Amino acid sequence: MTHADEDPAVHILWMNGGLGCDGDSVALTAATQPSIEEIVLGALPGLPKVAVHWPLIDFECGPEQGADTFIEWWHKADRGELDPFVLVVEGSIPNEAIKSEGYWCGFGNNPATGQPMTTSEWLDRLAPKATAILAVGTCATYGGIHAMAGNPTGAMGVPDYLGWDWTSKAGLPIVCVPGCPIHPDNLSETILYLLYQVAGQAPMIPLDEALRPRWLFEATVHQGCDRAGYYEEGTFASEYGTPECLVKLGCWGPVVKCNVPKRGWINGVGGCPNVGGICIACTMPGFPDKFMPFMDEPPGARVSTSASGAYGTVIRTLRGFTQRTADKEPKWRVKGSQLRTGYQKTW
């Protein structure tokens, strides 16, 4: 990645020091629409110059030691030496105020003390100076797995920590792109949009009530699922490995806002229900607690599938009749001395 200081450059500071698995960073390497390389190398028209500081692939000497330390970019941003910059947060934010000693998670060291700088302290320092904040993955957006009931850390998402009505100095709200892990192209496309917006070439990013990009999350899984036609016909899978609708096996697709089945996972291929997996609602703010236990029929599914089954019986009958009558060639396509098409001479 380039780290040139020439102006104008938009710096992307990627902080994966929250509670997480780095799965969203790994997912981004698979993006193709656009790829992260196209963004960084300026291969797309109208993009500003970009300098990406990303722990996954950065080439500096190390986090704290060496002639060119990686964490120095964060200290530069804290000192006001990087402007503009977009702060990308991966991993949920633990509550450091609920204990008397130690820390839950950090990112680099505080030069004044030599002790780890907590993730929440970085947010406190950098949020007022950032042009935009992008929360990537369900952990950073809404807390995710680490914020389940009974967790000892008090973990939460970035909007929970900074406030759901928080806005940056540029007037931008927190932008949340959930997913466990995140969809590669959903993330790269959102980064692209924000960069165009910073360059003055895109309007305010349209977000829904959960701060998700509206064009990516306004439709449900069910609306883009390869199996949705089976639901309409009242045909449901009773075991894995068959092509029918998976609702009775625990799929939450009819109510979950996510575009993965419609978009495919990589290059239009894949997506959880498309390849046989149920939707467990990983893009929703209530995940995972509100959607457990997984692999059980969701509430209301029995009523909706019963109704679909009754309606589907009629639909299947009508479609069967149409198929039987339409799946035949017309009778006039035969050999012989007579023209049977109904053609009438006009001269």
VEXROVO-244005 format. One record per residue (C-alpha): residue number from 1; residue in three letters; x, y, z. Coordinates in Angstrom, 3 decimals, m for minus. Each point is the difference from the previous one (the first is absolute). Layout:
N
<pt num="NUM" residu="ALA" px="X" py="Y" pz="Z"/>
...
//
This chain:
347
<pt num="1" residu="MET" px="0.000" py="0.000" pz="0.000"/>
<pt num="2" residu="THR" px="1.173" py="3.523" pz="m0.663"/>
<pt num="3" residu="HIS" px="0.706" py="2.274" pz="2.944"/>
<pt num="4" residu="ALA" px="0.933" py="3.161" pz="m1.826"/>
<pt num="5" residu="ASP" px="m0.489" py="3.244" pz="1.888"/>
<pt num="6" residu="GLU" px="m0.623" py="2.134" pz="m3.093"/>
<pt num="7" residu="ASP" px="m3.217" py="1.992" pz="0.035"/>
<pt num="8" residu="PRO" px="m2.730" py="m0.509" pz="m0.724"/>
<pt num="9" residu="ALA" px="m0.220" py="m3.506" pz="1.445"/>
<pt num="10" residu="VAL" px="m2.786" py="m1.678" pz="1.912"/>
<pt num="11" residu="HIS" px="1.469" py="m2.247" pz="2.675"/>
<pt num="12" residu="ILE" px="m1.858" py="m3.141" pz="1.020"/>
<pt num="13" residu="LEU" px="0.935" py="m1.073" pz="3.525"/>
<pt num="14" residu="TRP" px="m1.136" py="m3.586" pz="0.505"/>
<pt num="15" residu="MET" px="m0.191" py="m0.919" pz="3.677"/>
<pt num="16" residu="ASN" px="m0.556" py="m3.689" pz="0.720"/>
<pt num="17" residu="GLY" px="0.787" py="0.284" pz="3.696"/>
<pt num="18" residu="GLY" px="m3.582" py="m0.645" pz="1.128"/>
<pt num="19" residu="LEU" px="m1.399" py="m3.351" pz="1.054"/>
<pt num="20" residu="GLY" px="m0.061" py="m1.880" pz="m3.283"/>
<pt num="21" residu="CYS" px="1.557" py="m2.679" pz="m2.161"/>
<pt num="22" residu="ASP" px="1.351" py="2.107" pz="m2.917"/>
<pt num="23" residu="GLY" px="m2.499" py="m1.845" pz="m2.213"/>
<pt num="24" residu="ASP" px="m1.165" py="3.253" pz="m1.560"/>
<pt num="25" residu="SER" px="3.545" py="0.929" pz="m1.008"/>
<pt num="26" residu="VAL" px="0.425" py="m3.434" pz="m1.537"/>
<pt num="27" residu="ALA" px="m3.338" py="0.336" pz="m1.800"/>
<pt num="28" residu="LEU" px="1.041" py="3.287" pz="m1.608"/>
<pt num="29" residu="THR" px="2.876" py="m1.728" pz="m1.791"/>
<pt num="30" residu="ALA" px="m2.649" py="m1.875" pz="m2.030"/>
<pt num="31" residu="ALA" px="m1.825" py="3.135" pz="m1.197"/>
<pt num="32" residu="THR" px="m0.331" py="0.403" pz="m3.756"/>
<pt num="33" residu="GLN" px="m2.654" py="2.745" pz="m0.433"/>
<pt num="34" residu="PRO" px="2.211" py="1.914" pz="0.507"/>
<pt num="35" residu="SER" px="3.143" py="m1.671" pz="1.281"/>
<pt num="36" residu="ILE" px="2.052" py="1.685" pz="2.714"/>
<pt num="37" residu="GLU" px="2.876" py="0.219" pz="m2.496"/>
<pt num="38" residu="GLU" px="m2.139" py="2.069" pz="m2.391"/>
<pt num="39" residu="ILE" px="m0.853" py="2.404" pz="2.813"/>
<pt num="40" residu="VAL" px="3.547" py="0.392" pz="1.295"/>
<pt num="41" residu="LEU" px="1.627" py="0.329" pz="m3.419"/>
<pt num="42" residu="GLY" px="m2.557" py="2.573" pz="m1.160"/>
<pt num="43" residu="ALA" px="m1.165" py="m2.169" pz="m2.882"/>
<pt num="44" residu="LEU" px="m3.520" py="1.422" pz="0.217"/>
<pt num="45" residu="PRO" px="m0.668" py="3.444" pz="m1.478"/>
<pt num="46" residu="GLY" px="m0.566" py="2.899" pz="2.364"/>
<pt num="47" residu="LEU" px="1.487" py="m1.611" pz="3.096"/>
<pt num="48" residu="PRO" px="2.168" py="2.129" pz="2.269"/>
<pt num="49" residu="LYS" px="3.531" py="m1.126" pz="0.792"/>
<pt num="50" residu="VAL" px="m0.236" py="m2.686" pz="2.661"/>
<pt num="51" residu="ALA" px="2.469" py="m1.179" pz="2.654"/>
<pt num="52" residu="VAL" px="m1.130" py="m3.142" pz="1.791"/>
<pt num="53" residu="HIS" px="1.407" py="m1.016" pz="3.372"/>
<pt num="54" residu="TRP" px="m1.266" py="m3.538" pz="0.493"/>
<pt num="55" residu="PRO" px="1.550" py="m2.478" pz="2.451"/>
<pt num="56" residu="LEU" px="m0.813" py="m2.996" pz="m2.171"/>
<pt num="57" residu="ILE" px="2.486" py="0.811" pz="m2.758"/>
<pt num="58" residu="ASP" px="1.974" py="3.048" pz="1.096"/>
<pt num="59" residu="PHE" px="3.732" py="m0.006" pz="m0.543"/>
<pt num="60" residu="GLU" px="1.389" py="2.244" pz="2.739"/>
<pt num="61" residu="CYS" px="2.648" py="m1.327" pz="2.359"/>
<pt num="62" residu="GLY" px="m2.421" py="m0.958" pz="2.743"/>
<pt num="63" residu="PRO" px="m2.703" py="1.303" pz="2.306"/>
<pt num="64" residu="GLU" px="2.410" py="1.722" pz="2.402"/>
<pt num="65" residu="GLN" px="3.628" py="m0.664" pz="m0.982"/>
<pt num="66" residu="GLY" px="2.062" py="0.968" pz="m3.023"/>
<pt num="67" residu="ALA" px="0.734" py="3.031" pz="m2.126"/>
<pt num="68" residu="ASP" px="m3.535" py="0.172" pz="m1.442"/>
<pt num="69" residu="THR" px="m2.486" py="m1.205" pz="2.599"/>
<pt num="70" residu="PHE" px="m3.528" py="m0.820" pz="m1.035"/>
<pt num="71" residu="ILE" px="m1.719" py="1.535" pz="3.034"/>
<pt num="72" residu="GLU" px="1.607" py="3.385" pz="m0.694"/>
<pt num="73" residu="TRP" px="m2.756" py="0.710" pz="m2.539"/>
<pt num="74" residu="TRP" px="m2.527" py="m0.105" pz="2.827"/>
<pt num="75" residu="HIS" px="2.070" py="2.367" pz="2.098"/>
<pt num="76" residu="LYS" px="0.273" py="2.336" pz="m3.000"/>
<pt num="77" residu="ALA" px="m3.792" py="0.014" pz="m0.291"/>
<pt num="78" residu="ASP" px="m0.291" py="0.654" pz="3.725"/>
<pt num="79" residu="ARG" px="2.366" py="2.975" pz="m0.333"/>
<pt num="80" residu="GLY" px="m2.087" py="1.395" pz="m2.851"/>
<pt num="81" residu="GLU" px="2.636" py="m0.718" pz="m2.658"/>
<pt num="82" residu="LEU" px="m2.259" py="m2.153" pz="m2.212"/>
<pt num="83" residu="ASP" px="m2.967" py="1.747" pz="m1.568"/>
<pt num="84" residu="PRO" px="m2.232" py="m1.248" pz="m1.416"/>
<pt num="85" residu="PHE" px="m0.102" py="m3.559" pz="1.284"/>
<pt num="86" residu="VAL" px="m2.617" py="m2.723" pz="0.213"/>
<pt num="87" residu="LEU" px="0.101" py="m2.127" pz="3.148"/>
<pt num="88" residu="VAL" px="m0.954" py="m3.623" pz="m0.658"/>
<pt num="89" residu="VAL" px="m0.831" py="m2.002" pz="3.125"/>
<pt num="90" residu="GLU" px="m0.028" py="m3.811" pz="0.041"/>
<pt num="91" residu="GLY" px="m1.043" py="m1.877" pz="3.139"/>
<pt num="92" residu="SER" px="m2.354" py="0.920" pz="2.820"/>
<pt num="93" residu="ILE" px="0.840" py="2.556" pz="2.676"/>
<pt num="94" residu="PRO" px="0.275" py="m1.341" pz="3.566"/>
<pt num="95" residu="ASN" px="m0.967" py="2.101" pz="2.977"/>
<pt num="96" residu="GLU" px="3.265" py="0.851" pz="1.725"/>
<pt num="97" residu="ALA" px="m1.827" py="1.792" pz="2.847"/>
<pt num="98" residu="ILE" px="m1.451" py="m3.126" pz="1.635"/>
<pt num="99" residu="LYS" px="3.208" py="m1.234" pz="1.657"/>
<pt num="100" residu="SER" px="2.628" py="1.362" pz="2.339"/>
<pt num="101" residu="GLU" px="3.145" py="m1.200" pz="m1.824"/>
<pt num="102" residu="GLY" px="1.299" py="m1.358" pz="m3.284"/>
<pt num="103" residu="TYR" px="m1.551" py="0.510" pz="m3.408"/>
<pt num="104" residu="TRP" px="m2.174" py="m1.979" pz="m2.372"/>
<pt num="105" residu="CYS" px="1.604" py="0.907" pz="m3.313"/>
<pt num="106" residu="GLY" px="2.392" py="2.555" pz="m1.458"/>
<pt num="107" residu="PHE" px="1.799" py="1.159" pz="m3.095"/>
<pt num="108" residu="GLY" px="3.646" py="1.000" pz="0.368"/>
<pt num="109" residu="ASN" px="1.531" py="1.723" pz="3.021"/>
<pt num="110" residu="ASN" px="m0.359" py="3.414" pz="1.562"/>
<pt num="111" residu="PRO" px="3.390" py="1.742" pz="m0.469"/>
<pt num="112" residu="ALA" px="m0.416" py="1.875" pz="3.279"/>
<pt num="113" residu="THR" px="m0.446" py="m3.135" pz="2.119"/>
<pt num="114" residu="GLY" px="1.250" py="m2.899" pz="m2.110"/>
<pt num="115" residu="GLN" px="m3.253" py="m1.768" pz="0.824"/>
<pt num="116" residu="PRO" px="m2.521" py="m1.289" pz="m2.535"/>
<pt num="117" residu="MET" px="m2.352" py="2.606" pz="m1.447"/>
<pt num="118" residu="THR" px="m3.506" py="m1.368" pz="0.338"/>
<pt num="119" residu="THR" px="m2.315" py="m0.176" pz="m2.994"/>
<pt num="120" residu="SER" px="m2.507" py="2.257" pz="1.718"/>
<pt num="121" residu="GLU" px="2.674" py="2.632" pz="0.685"/>
<pt num="122" residu="TRP" px="0.901" py="0.067" pz="m3.692"/>
<pt num="123" residu="LEU" px="m3.663" py="0.565" pz="m0.814"/>
<pt num="124" residu="ASP" px="m0.168" py="2.815" pz="2.552"/>
<pt num="125" residu="ARG" px="3.068" py="1.645" pz="m1.523"/>
<pt num="126" residu="LEU" px="m0.615" py="m0.493" pz="m3.707"/>
<pt num="127" residu="ALA" px="m3.787" py="0.220" pz="m0.386"/>
<pt num="128" residu="PRO" px="m0.088" py="3.816" pz="0.293"/>
<pt num="129" residu="LYS" px="2.741" py="0.302" pz="m2.633"/>
<pt num="130" residu="ALA" px="m1.228" py="m2.559" pz="m2.543"/>
<pt num="131" residu="THR" px="m1.725" py="1.034" pz="m3.195"/>
<pt num="132" residu="ALA" px="m2.030" py="m3.210" pz="0.159"/>
<pt num="133" residu="ILE" px="m0.233" py="m3.133" pz="2.130"/>
<pt num="134" residu="LEU" px="m0.739" py="m3.329" pz="m1.641"/>
<pt num="135" residu="ALA" px="m0.940" py="m2.945" pz="2.246"/>
<pt num="136" residu="VAL" px="0.659" py="m3.252" pz="m1.852"/>
<pt num="137" residu="GLY" px="m1.430" py="m3.371" pz="0.933"/>
<pt num="138" residu="THR" px="m2.724" py="m0.779" pz="2.512"/>
<pt num="139" residu="CYS" px="2.334" py="0.230" pz="2.999"/>
<pt num="140" residu="ALA" px="0.923" py="3.612" pz="m0.751"/>
<pt num="141" residu="THR" px="m3.479" py="1.005" pz="m1.140"/>
<pt num="142" residu="TYR" px="m2.189" py="m1.493" pz="2.733"/>
<pt num="143" residu="GLY" px="2.219" py="m2.013" pz="2.362"/>
<pt num="144" residu="GLY" px="m0.461" py="m3.418" pz="m1.581"/>
<pt num="145" residu="ILE" px="1.040" py="m3.218" pz="1.682"/>
<pt num="146" residu="HIS" px="2.026" py="1.791" pz="2.686"/>
<pt num="147" residu="ALA" px="m3.054" py="1.978" pz="1.124"/>
<pt num="148" residu="MET" px="m2.162" py="m3.051" pz="0.720"/>
<pt num="149" residu="ALA" px="m1.857" py="m0.276" pz="3.274"/>
<pt num="150" residu="GLY" px="2.309" py="m1.146" pz="2.783"/>
<pt num="151" residu="ASN" px="3.190" py="1.422" pz="m1.507"/>
<pt num="152" residu="PRO" px="2.525" py="1.383" pz="2.543"/>
<pt num="153" residu="THR" px="1.258" py="2.952" pz="m2.074"/>
<pt num="154" residu="GLY" px="m3.122" py="2.124" pz="m0.465"/>
<pt num="155" residu="ALA" px="0.832" py="0.044" pz="m3.718"/>
<pt num="156" residu="MET" px="m1.952" py="2.204" pz="m2.401"/>
<pt num="157" residu="GLY" px="0.088" py="1.374" pz="m3.519"/>
<pt num="158" residu="VAL" px="1.487" py="3.331" pz="m1.054"/>
<pt num="159" residu="PRO" px="m3.432" py="1.736" pz="m0.125"/>
<pt num="160" residu="ASP" px="m0.719" py="m1.244" pz="3.533"/>
<pt num="161" residu="TYR" px="3.300" py="1.456" pz="1.160"/>
<pt num="162" residu="LEU" px="m0.023" py="3.348" pz="m1.824"/>
<pt num="163" residu="GLY" px="m3.775" py="0.420" pz="m0.171"/>
<pt num="164" residu="TRP" px="m2.416" py="m0.893" pz="m2.779"/>
<pt num="165" residu="ASP" px="m0.447" py="3.652" pz="m0.945"/>
<pt num="166" residu="TRP" px="3.754" py="0.725" pz="m0.076"/>
<pt num="167" residu="THR" px="1.294" py="1.876" pz="m3.025"/>
<pt num="168" residu="SER" px="3.542" py="0.752" pz="m1.114"/>
<pt num="169" residu="LYS" px="1.484" py="3.450" pz="m0.462"/>
<pt num="170" residu="ALA" px="m1.099" py="m0.334" pz="m3.637"/>
<pt num="171" residu="GLY" px="m3.571" py="m0.709" pz="1.080"/>
<pt num="172" residu="LEU" px="0.137" py="m3.706" pz="m0.846"/>
<pt num="173" residu="PRO" px="m1.765" py="m2.537" pz="2.238"/>
<pt num="174" residu="ILE" px="1.690" py="m3.250" pz="0.923"/>
<pt num="175" residu="VAL" px="m0.255" py="m2.325" pz="m2.997"/>
<pt num="176" residu="CYS" px="m0.661" py="m3.637" pz="0.927"/>
<pt num="177" residu="VAL" px="0.610" py="m2.912" pz="m2.346"/>
<pt num="178" residu="PRO" px="m0.906" py="m3.123" pz="1.994"/>
<pt num="179" residu="GLY" px="0.620" py="m3.652" pz="m0.794"/>
<pt num="180" residu="CYS" px="1.711" py="m2.879" pz="1.774"/>
<pt num="181" residu="PRO" px="2.215" py="0.195" pz="m1.919"/>
<pt num="182" residu="ILE" px="m0.760" py="3.017" pz="m2.114"/>
<pt num="183" residu="HIS" px="m0.831" py="m0.464" pz="m3.676"/>
<pt num="184" residu="PRO" px="3.202" py="0.940" pz="m1.880"/>
<pt num="185" residu="ASP" px="m1.642" py="2.152" pz="m2.669"/>
<pt num="186" residu="ASN" px="m2.426" py="1.642" pz="2.433"/>
<pt num="187" residu="LEU" px="3.031" py="1.313" pz="1.874"/>
<pt num="188" residu="SER" px="2.081" py="1.045" pz="m2.994"/>
<pt num="189" residu="GLU" px="m3.010" py="1.678" pz="m1.605"/>
<pt num="190" residu="THR" px="m0.715" py="1.975" pz="3.185"/>
<pt num="191" residu="ILE" px="3.645" py="1.084" pz="0.263"/>
<pt num="192" residu="LEU" px="m0.211" py="1.113" pz="m3.630"/>
<pt num="193" residu="TYR" px="m3.176" py="1.995" pz="0.669"/>
<pt num="194" residu="LEU" px="1.515" py="1.757" pz="3.010"/>
<pt num="195" residu="LEU" px="3.111" py="0.910" pz="m1.981"/>
<pt num="196" residu="TYR" px="m2.116" py="1.467" pz="m2.789"/>
<pt num="197" residu="GLN" px="m1.982" py="1.886" pz="2.614"/>
<pt num="198" residu="VAL" px="3.161" py="1.419" pz="1.570"/>
<pt num="199" residu="ALA" px="1.066" py="1.058" pz="m3.512"/>
<pt num="200" residu="GLY" px="m3.324" py="1.819" pz="m0.441"/>
<pt num="201" residu="GLN" px="m1.185" py="m2.363" pz="m2.740"/>
<pt num="202" residu="ALA" px="m2.815" py="m1.779" pz="1.862"/>
<pt num="203" residu="PRO" px="m2.935" py="1.196" pz="2.122"/>
<pt num="204" residu="MET" px="m0.474" py="m0.884" pz="3.676"/>
<pt num="205" residu="ILE" px="0.166" py="m3.752" pz="0.377"/>
<pt num="206" residu="PRO" px="m3.567" py="m1.354" pz="0.419"/>
<pt num="207" residu="LEU" px="m0.276" py="m2.025" pz="3.216"/>
<pt num="208" residu="ASP" px="m2.869" py="m1.912" pz="1.604"/>
<pt num="209" residu="GLU" px="m1.052" py="0.143" pz="3.642"/>
<pt num="210" residu="ALA" px="2.849" py="m2.340" pz="0.980"/>
<pt num="211" residu="LEU" px="2.567" py="2.206" pz="m1.828"/>
<pt num="212" residu="ARG" px="0.426" py="m2.562" pz="m2.798"/>
<pt num="213" residu="PRO" px="0.402" py="1.157" pz="m3.642"/>
<pt num="214" residu="ARG" px="m3.558" py="m0.085" pz="m1.235"/>
<pt num="215" residu="TRP" px="0.703" py="m1.273" pz="m3.490"/>
<pt num="216" residu="LEU" px="1.763" py="m3.050" pz="1.419"/>
<pt num="217" residu="PHE" px="m2.360" py="m0.869" pz="2.858"/>
<pt num="218" residu="GLU" px="m3.499" py="1.181" pz="m0.938"/>
<pt num="219" residu="ALA" px="m1.106" py="m3.417" pz="m1.306"/>
<pt num="220" residu="THR" px="m0.292" py="m3.241" pz="1.948"/>
<pt num="221" residu="VAL" px="1.984" py="m3.184" pz="m0.517"/>
<pt num="222" residu="HIS" px="m3.215" py="m1.670" pz="m1.146"/>
<pt num="223" residu="GLN" px="m0.570" py="2.527" pz="m2.783"/>
<pt num="224" residu="GLY" px="3.337" py="m0.851" pz="m1.591"/>
<pt num="225" residu="CYS" px="0.206" py="m3.689" pz="0.873"/>
<pt num="226" residu="ASP" px="0.276" py="m2.731" pz="m2.629"/>
<pt num="227" residu="ARG" px="m2.445" py="m2.061" pz="2.088"/>
<pt num="228" residu="ALA" px="m2.745" py="2.620" pz="0.341"/>
<pt num="229" residu="GLY" px="m2.116" py="m1.562" pz="m2.761"/>
<pt num="230" residu="TYR" px="m0.285" py="m3.192" pz="2.033"/>
<pt num="231" residu="TYR" px="m1.428" py="1.996" pz="2.921"/>
<pt num="232" residu="GLU" px="m2.646" py="1.444" pz="m2.292"/>
<pt num="233" residu="GLU" px="m0.950" py="m3.504" pz="m1.089"/>
<pt num="234" residu="GLY" px="m0.076" py="m1.257" pz="3.583"/>
<pt num="235" residu="THR" px="2.895" py="m2.412" pz="m0.506"/>
<pt num="236" residu="PHE" px="2.359" py="m0.186" pz="2.984"/>
<pt num="237" residu="ALA" px="3.147" py="m1.981" pz="0.697"/>
<pt num="238" residu="SER" px="m0.163" py="m2.513" pz="2.841"/>
<pt num="239" residu="GLU" px="3.733" py="m0.674" pz="m0.074"/>
<pt num="240" residu="TYR" px="3.152" py="1.666" pz="m1.256"/>
<pt num="241" residu="GLY" px="1.295" py="m0.730" pz="m3.470"/>
<pt num="242" residu="THR" px="m3.249" py="0.561" pz="m1.901"/>
<pt num="243" residu="PRO" px="m0.896" py="3.082" pz="m2.093"/>
<pt num="244" residu="GLU" px="m3.277" py="0.996" pz="1.700"/>
<pt num="245" residu="CYS" px="m0.645" py="2.964" pz="2.320"/>
<pt num="246" residu="LEU" px="1.861" py="m0.289" pz="3.324"/>
<pt num="247" residu="VAL" px="m2.421" py="1.883" pz="2.270"/>
<pt num="248" residu="LYS" px="m1.116" py="m3.135" pz="1.874"/>
<pt num="249" residu="LEU" px="3.658" py="m0.808" pz="0.719"/>
<pt num="250" residu="GLY" px="0.500" py="3.349" pz="1.734"/>
<pt num="251" residu="CYS" px="0.680" py="2.512" pz="m2.788"/>
<pt num="252" residu="TRP" px="m0.793" py="3.600" pz="0.982"/>
<pt num="253" residu="GLY" px="0.210" py="1.241" pz="m3.586"/>
<pt num="254" residu="PRO" px="m3.579" py="1.356" pz="m0.285"/>
<pt num="255" residu="VAL" px="0.670" py="2.702" pz="2.619"/>
<pt num="256" residu="VAL" px="3.762" py="0.643" pz="m0.191"/>
<pt num="257" residu="LYS" px="1.368" py="2.985" pz="m1.915"/>
<pt num="258" residu="CYS" px="2.925" py="m1.283" pz="m2.023"/>
<pt num="259" residu="ASN" px="0.944" py="m0.222" pz="m3.688"/>
<pt num="260" residu="VAL" px="2.398" py="m2.946" pz="0.139"/>
<pt num="261" residu="PRO" px="m2.164" py="m2.565" pz="m1.862"/>
<pt num="262" residu="LYS" px="m0.850" py="2.525" pz="m2.723"/>
<pt num="263" residu="ARG" px="3.555" py="1.263" pz="m0.400"/>
<pt num="264" residu="GLY" px="1.824" py="m3.283" pz="0.489"/>
<pt num="265" residu="TRP" px="3.085" py="m0.213" pz="2.160"/>
<pt num="266" residu="ILE" px="2.859" py="0.307" pz="m2.502"/>
<pt num="267" residu="ASN" px="m0.493" py="0.952" pz="m3.650"/>
<pt num="268" residu="GLY" px="m3.741" py="m0.608" pz="0.331"/>
<pt num="269" residu="VAL" px="0.418" py="m3.572" pz="1.217"/>
<pt num="270" residu="GLY" px="m1.103" py="m1.309" pz="3.394"/>
<pt num="271" residu="GLY" px="m1.949" py="1.583" pz="2.821"/>
<pt num="272" residu="CYS" px="m1.181" py="m1.891" pz="3.081"/>
<pt num="273" residu="PRO" px="m3.408" py="m1.426" pz="m1.076"/>
<pt num="274" residu="ASN" px="1.155" py="m0.336" pz="m3.605"/>
<pt num="275" residu="VAL" px="2.533" py="m2.620" pz="1.050"/>
<pt num="276" residu="GLY" px="m2.151" py="m1.760" pz="2.582"/>
<pt num="277" residu="GLY" px="0.499" py="1.965" pz="3.229"/>
<pt num="278" residu="ILE" px="m2.788" py="1.620" pz="1.981"/>
<pt num="279" residu="CYS" px="0.050" py="3.751" pz="0.643"/>
<pt num="280" residu="ILE" px="0.758" py="0.645" pz="3.683"/>
<pt num="281" residu="ALA" px="m0.559" py="3.783" pz="m0.251"/>
<pt num="282" residu="CYS" px="3.610" py="1.097" pz="0.445"/>
<pt num="283" residu="THR" px="m0.639" py="3.439" pz="m1.540"/>
<pt num="284" residu="MET" px="m2.680" py="0.946" pz="2.539"/>
<pt num="285" residu="PRO" px="0.551" py="2.149" pz="3.128"/>
<pt num="286" residu="GLY" px="m1.577" py="m2.690" pz="2.213"/>
<pt num="287" residu="PHE" px="2.433" py="m2.716" pz="m1.124"/>
<pt num="288" residu="PRO" px="0.594" py="m2.512" pz="1.480"/>
<pt num="289" residu="ASP" px="m2.272" py="0.111" pz="3.078"/>
<pt num="290" residu="LYS" px="m3.253" py="0.923" pz="m1.748"/>
<pt num="291" residu="PHE" px="0.367" py="m2.831" pz="m2.519"/>
<pt num="292" residu="MET" px="0.987" py="m2.910" pz="2.224"/>
<pt num="293" residu="PRO" px="m0.194" py="m2.945" pz="0.168"/>
<pt num="294" residu="PHE" px="1.240" py="m0.428" pz="m3.534"/>
<pt num="295" residu="MET" px="m1.240" py="m2.867" pz="m2.197"/>
<pt num="296" residu="ASP" px="m3.450" py="0.141" pz="1.627"/>
<pt num="297" residu="GLU" px="m3.123" py="1.118" pz="m1.837"/>
<pt num="298" residu="PRO" px="m0.241" py="3.796" pz="0.494"/>
<pt num="299" residu="PRO" px="m3.035" py="1.461" pz="1.815"/>
<pt num="300" residu="GLY" px="m2.875" py="0.392" pz="m2.410"/>
<pt num="301" residu="ALA" px="1.557" py="m2.378" pz="m2.501"/>
<pt num="302" residu="ARG" px="m2.529" py="m2.733" pz="0.744"/>
<pt num="303" residu="VAL" px="m2.927" py="2.313" pz="m0.777"/>
<pt num="304" residu="SER" px="1.606" py="1.491" pz="m3.110"/>
<pt num="305" residu="THR" px="1.133" py="m3.354" pz="m1.371"/>
<pt num="306" residu="SER" px="m3.436" py="m1.513" pz="0.618"/>
<pt num="307" residu="ALA" px="m1.612" py="2.861" pz="m1.892"/>
<pt num="308" residu="SER" px="2.598" py="m0.295" pz="m2.739"/>
<pt num="309" residu="GLY" px="m0.619" py="m3.750" pz="m0.156"/>
<pt num="310" residu="ALA" px="m3.746" py="0.479" pz="m0.551"/>
<pt num="311" residu="TYR" px="0.521" py="2.769" pz="m2.531"/>
<pt num="312" residu="GLY" px="2.849" py="m1.887" pz="m1.609"/>
<pt num="313" residu="THR" px="m2.192" py="m3.062" pz="m0.651"/>
<pt num="314" residu="VAL" px="m2.255" py="2.100" pz="m2.206"/>
<pt num="315" residu="ILE" px="2.957" py="1.722" pz="m1.680"/>
<pt num="316" residu="ARG" px="1.721" py="m3.305" pz="m0.739"/>
<pt num="317" residu="THR" px="m3.201" py="m1.414" pz="m1.508"/>
<pt num="318" residu="LEU" px="m0.486" py="3.007" pz="m2.276"/>
<pt num="319" residu="ARG" px="3.630" py="0.061" pz="m1.018"/>
<pt num="320" residu="GLY" px="m0.057" py="m3.722" pz="m0.667"/>
<pt num="321" residu="PHE" px="m2.958" py="0.452" pz="m2.367"/>
<pt num="322" residu="THR" px="1.774" py="2.844" pz="m1.803"/>
<pt num="323" residu="GLN" px="3.197" py="m2.005" pz="m0.293"/>
<pt num="324" residu="ARG" px="m1.830" py="m2.985" pz="m1.459"/>
<pt num="325" residu="THR" px="m1.726" py="2.126" pz="m2.629"/>
<pt num="326" residu="ALA" px="2.871" py="2.352" pz="m0.758"/>
<pt num="327" residu="ASP" px="2.752" py="m2.606" pz="m0.106"/>
<pt num="328" residu="LYS" px="m1.168" py="m1.262" pz="m3.413"/>
<pt num="329" residu="GLU" px="0.547" py="1.140" pz="m3.550"/>
<pt num="330" residu="PRO" px="m2.975" py="1.352" pz="m1.957"/>
<pt num="331" residu="LYS" px="m1.800" py="m2.644" pz="m2.088"/>
<pt num="332" residu="TRP" px="0.752" py="1.664" pz="m3.360"/>
<pt num="333" residu="ARG" px="3.710" py="m0.779" pz="0.148"/>
<pt num="334" residu="VAL" px="m0.253" py="m3.177" pz="m2.033"/>
<pt num="335" residu="LYS" px="1.025" py="m1.325" pz="m3.396"/>
<pt num="336" residu="GLY" px="m2.578" py="m0.288" pz="m2.783"/>
<pt num="337" residu="SER" px="m1.553" py="1.656" pz="m2.998"/>
<pt num="338" residu="GLN" px="m2.315" py="2.295" pz="1.980"/>
<pt num="339" residu="LEU" px="0.864" py="3.285" pz="1.778"/>
<pt num="340" residu="ARG" px="m1.679" py="m0.139" pz="3.425"/>
<pt num="341" residu="THR" px="1.212" py="3.259" pz="1.523"/>
<pt num="342" residu="GLY" px="m3.152" py="1.927" pz="m0.805"/>
<pt num="343" residu="TYR" px="1.773" py="2.228" pz="m2.485"/>
<pt num="344" residu="GLN" px="m2.358" py="1.798" pz="m2.413"/>
<pt num="345" residu="LYS" px="1.194" py="1.314" pz="m3.352"/>
<pt num="346" residu="THR" px="m0.484" py="3.734" pz="m0.480"/>
<pt num="347" residu="TRP" px="0.752" py="0.084" pz="m3.725"/>
//
